[in-house]
Amino acid sequence: MTLIVRPESALDYPVVAAIHRVAFGGGGEVNLVAAVRQSENYIPALSLVAVLDEQVVGHILFSRCHIQGAERTVPALALAPLAMLPAYQNQAVGTALMWEGLNACRQKRHEIVIVLGHPDYYTRFGFVPASTAGIHAPFPLEDDAAFMAQGLTPGVLDGVSGMVQYPPHFDGV
């Protein structure tokens, strides 16, 4: 069995929707992905699928957001969502999607990625609590460590501070 990570195509949309519906137990992430695809924040090369034996089993999406500081606005990417079919969890599918996704972000010359997720998982890929870099969520958090950032080039987070501003399609997810 060979795992391939590639950009999604329109033919993948129904399967990607099913993956998010099953993984998250509802339609919030399905609606988010559909809204991002229809927005100026969508970057087709940063919406990736994991394919195993010709079956799409996972998806990751990076889309544009920004960090609003007191003196400047810094472009960033929001990593949301990341999911795989339950049968493929703990099978390195998510790991492959993460590494390939972060590499694709670097290749497209993006410098900062923001994610809200489990710290034990995302720190393995170089994410740090965003608050340590002076970056804050626009919503209350139960666990501040779950809101994370990663600078994709050395030193890019130095001097960056402010509140992440997500596009409106992130509301309610």
Order of alpha helices (4+ residues) and beta strands (2+ residues): beta-alpha-alpha-beta-beta-beta-alpha-beta-alpha-beta-beta-beta-beta
